[in-house]
């Protein structure tokens, strides 16, 4: 083992030739064309220099990456994730399965226990799948995809991996959402710039590194639970088996199928034997960036062009087949449920939480809504994960933190998984609180979903009628401070009882900011 490492060092030394890697003007990253401003290039260059400053550490990391990247690549290919994300594993844990951060994030991809469970990883007294190379990589793929689905931009998805979805919002520019090219400035979050630097520092040298004779090969447990039996099968000690498989905690394993790793010489299939059992691929259809000029990373003796001009972005169709299928399924559901007697249509303003926990946007700006409800614009942006301050008519705006919301109103094509993530509440709890069956979901736009309280047993499924949804057919009135239903009725020469019935009001009380239908437009 020692001789092999010395040989590797000599080979790597020859390949590297102590060259300083210079950040180019543009690169391909996760299928995106990234053009760097001068400021971004300087910042990324600092990260690259830092990564490569310790030769011995850099060589060792190349050796680790040569051994472990094929497993991560296998997981990402199966899940549909761009392989460039693999370099973040070096950034997160130094490719160490037993890495533990100061905040108790664990494993190759530095998951905390609750996040690991969200992406389907098992943690118990026998195993910790955060330390399993393949399974934790599949979990990371799920988490990256969750962030990517918000922005359709891998740079922002990488940022959100570190900051969380809400924390990434200040760094998101709307013109690069759903774009396969981006002008990267120094304002991009440092974590994303550092992730790009890791690719630049390592990629070329990994491509040039000779393939090692020994490979980390996955084998199926086939129900075997004793580590001693597995170790004897490969003629290694139990301690060596556990060293190669830090996810093994005790001397026994669960009976559930799982793969384990052994260093073996020769040609072997490196695909995980249980990948079909663990997870389904993600609905990603990556749009490849086709380079027109040589954008390999350059060395110090090569000329670097300075290009700080902005890049013209254009939108690409994102996974069109998946969304066409989803839209077709949703349309069929909407048609089937539109005449269902199981649903009750009510004015959204009849809900007692209206204007307390949520509000439906009319002509107001974010600033006006902020002043009216005494909630800062920053909080409104965070609570609703807004990408810009531009609001749409009939947009539902939450006035409290998602963690405190009691109900959620479904928007078009929204899934319960998205609701679960938005409000950080388990899907099982949402299903239970709403008496829903995951295998037979009847969901429609504007349906009321209970989050932290149970739906009353006598209540049917409520569909809200939004105040502006039929604004063209109705003359409406926004209730001012101090106005009553009687005073508004007199203003329009209509009976208060009639106003109450038109607007599905439970009583004669109205609130400031409430939109009332008065009479139909002729």
C-alpha positions, -999 to +999 in steps of 0.1 A: +000+000+000+029+024+009+048+016-022+017+021-043+012+055-027+048+066-033+044+055-070+013+075-072+030+106-057+058+103-083+033+100-111+012+129-098+043+150-093+053+144-129+018+153-141+014+184-121+049+197-127+041+223-100+020+243-124-002+270-112-037+267-126-052+299-139-089+305-140-101+309-176-126+335-189-154+309-191-161+273-183-189+247-186-204+239-152-233+214-149-243+220-185-243+258-180-220+283-197-204+305-171-186+337-181-166+352-153-163+389-145-127+400-136-138+403-099-152+368-099-121+354-116-099+370-090-120+355-062-121+320-077-083+322-084-077+328-046-097+296-039-079+276-065-045+287-051-056+278-016-068+244-027-034+237-044-011+253-019-003+221+000+011+196-026+009+165-004-027+172+006-037+179-030-021+147-042-038+127-015-071+142-025-066+133-061-059+097-050-091+097-029-111+112-057-098+086-082-111+059-059-144+074-048-156+095-076-167+065-098-192+056-071-205+092-068-207+095-106-227+062-107-252+076-082-255+110-101-259+093-135-287+071-121-304+101-105-299+124-135-277+149-117-247+167-134-215+151-125-198+184-118-216+185-084-193+157-073-164+182-066-186+196-037-180+163-018-143+174-015-154+208-004-178+194+022-160+165+038-126+160+020-142+127+008-143+114+043-173+093+052-168+097+090-164+135+088-183+154+115-187+192+115-189+216+145-227+218+138-229+179+139-234+175+102-221+141+093-208+121+064-196+126+028-222+153+021-225+167+056-261+160+064-278+167+097-300+139+110-333+155+101-322+165+066-308+130+060-342+115+069-360+139+046-339+126+016-345+089+026-313+080+045-315+056+074-298+064+107-301+039+136-279+020+161-267-003+133-260+019+104-257+056+094-263+060+056-248+095+057-215+077+057-224+053+029-208+066-003-235+056-028-266+062-007-255+095+007-247+106-029-283+097-039-296+117-009-274+146-020-288+144-055-323+146-042-314+176-021-296+194-049-326+187-073-350+201-047-330+234-048-326+233-086-363+229-091-368+263-075-344+282-098-336+260-128-300+272-123-272+249-108-252+278-094-282+289-073-289+253-064-253+249-051-257+282-031-290+269-016-273+236-007-252+257+018-276+285+027-310+268+024-337+279+000-345+311+018-309+320+024-301+318-013-328+343-023-306+375-019-281+360-044-307+351-070-311+372-102-343+366-120-326+369-155-306+337-148-335+316-135-341+288-160-311+298-180-282+277-193-257+306-194-247+330-167-225+360-162-208+353-129-197+382-108-181+385-073-216+390-059-223+353-064-223+335-030-188+325-019-198+289-015-208+286-052-176+304-063-156+279-041-174+249-057-165+262-091-129+266-079-128+229-068-138+218-103-111+241-119-084+229-095-091+191-097-107+183-130-078+184-155-054+165-131-080+138-124-084+133-162-047+128-166-042+106-135-035+069-145-063+045-135-054+027-103-054-011-104-073-012-072-110-001-072-136+004-046-161-022-056-197-025-042-210-059-032-245-069-021-250-081+015-277-106+003-292-106+037-260-113+056-259-095+089-226-105+104-195-084+096-172-113+104-188-134+077-185-106+051-148-100+061-139-136+057-155-137+023-130-112+010-101-124+032-098-091+051-102-082+088-134-067+103-115-035+112-105-031+075-141-038+064-153-011+088-126+013+077-138+010+041-174+012+052-177+039+079-215+036+078-212+003+097-217+012+134-219-021+152-208-057+145-240-066+128-261-052+100-299-050+094-315-076+072-325-050+046-305-052+014-275-028+013-242-027-005-207-026+011-173-017-004-141-037-007-108-027-024-103-052-053-079-054-083-093-061-117-124-052-138-156-051-118-190-035-123-190-004-101-228+002-102-246-003-069-263-036-068-294-022-050-298+011-068-333+003-081-344-006-046-332+027-030-347+054-052-362+065-085-344+088-109-352+125-107-372+142-135-342+161-148-334+165-185-301+183-185-296+208-213-259+204-223-238+235-230-220+229-263-186+248-262-174+265-293-139+273-282-113+257-261-121+264-224-099+239-206-083+254-176-050+271-184-016+273-168+004+304-158+024+306-190-008+309-212-024+342-220-057+349-202-082+371-220-101+397-199-138+396-207-162+415-184-190+420-209-225+408-199-239+376-214-272+373-233-293+347-216-320+327-232-345+304-217-346+267-224-373+242-223-370+224-189-378+187-190-407+193-214-418+157-215-421+155-177-441+187-174-464+179-204-472+146-187-478+163-153-499+190-169-520+164-187-526+144-155-535+176-136-560+187-163-577+153-160-579+156-122-592+192-125-619+181-150-629+152-128-631+172-096-647+203-110-681+187-107-674+168-075-698+173-046-670+165-022-657+201-026-672+232-011-665+266-028-662+295-004-649+330-006-613+330+007-622+360+029-645+339+050-615+321+065-607+335+100-570+335+092-574+358+062-554+390+066-538+375+097-518+346+082-522+352+045-535+378+020-545+377-016-527+404-037-547+428-058-532+460-072-509+465-041-471+466-042-450+447-018-442+479+000-478+488+005-486+453+018-456+455+041-469+488+056-505+476+059-497+444+078-466+457+096-444+429+082-411+439+067-405+434+030-375+412+038-397+389+059-424+388+032-398+378+006-384+351+030-418+338+040-429+335+004-396+326-013-401+355-037-375+358-065-385+395-071-406+422-056-431+420-085-464+406-074-492+390-094-529+397-091-545+368-071-511+358-057-515+343-022-490+360+001-482+345+035-478+370+063-463+347+089-433+323+088-440+290+070-431+273+102-460+290+120-487+287+092-518+267+102-531+263+067-518+263+031-538+272-001-526+251-031-516+269-062-519+254-096-500+222-101-485+223-066-478+190-049-480+180-013-443+173-013-437+209-022-461+220+006-442+198+030-409+213+021-422+249+021-437+247+056-410+222+069-436+197+081-436+160+074-458+148+045-472+120+067-486+147+091-502+167+063-519+135+050-531+126+084-544+162+093-563+163+060-575+127+059-559+122+026-547+090+009-513+093-009-524+067-035-556+085-043-551+122-040-579+145-051-562+179-051-573+210-070-562+246-072-570+268-042-577+238-020-573+245+017-547+222+033-544+219+071-508+219+084-505+220+121-542+215+130-565+186+119-594+192+095-628+191+113-644+158+108-677+173+095-659+196+070-658+187+033-628+197+011-628+235+008-619+253-024-614+290-021-628+316-045-602+343-048-614+380-046-599+390-080-605+357-099-637+371-116-629+408-113-641+414-149-676+401-141-680+419-108-678+455-095-658+452-063-651+473-032-621+473-009-632+477+027-616+508+043-608+513+080-640+520+100-665+509+072-692+483+080-712+461+058-743+483+064-724+515+054-711+498+023-746+485+014-760+521+017-732+534-005-741+511-033-779+511-026-780+474-019-792+454+011-766+443+036-781+408+036-776+405-002-740+416+002-735+390+028-749+362+005-729+373-026-697+372-007-704+340+013-698+359+045-705+339+077-718+370+095-721+408+090-686+416+100-659+428+075-622+437+078-602+466+064-585+454+032-612+429+024-625+428-012-663+426-015-683+418-047-710+444-051-729+436-083-722+420-116-709+440-145-733+444-174 
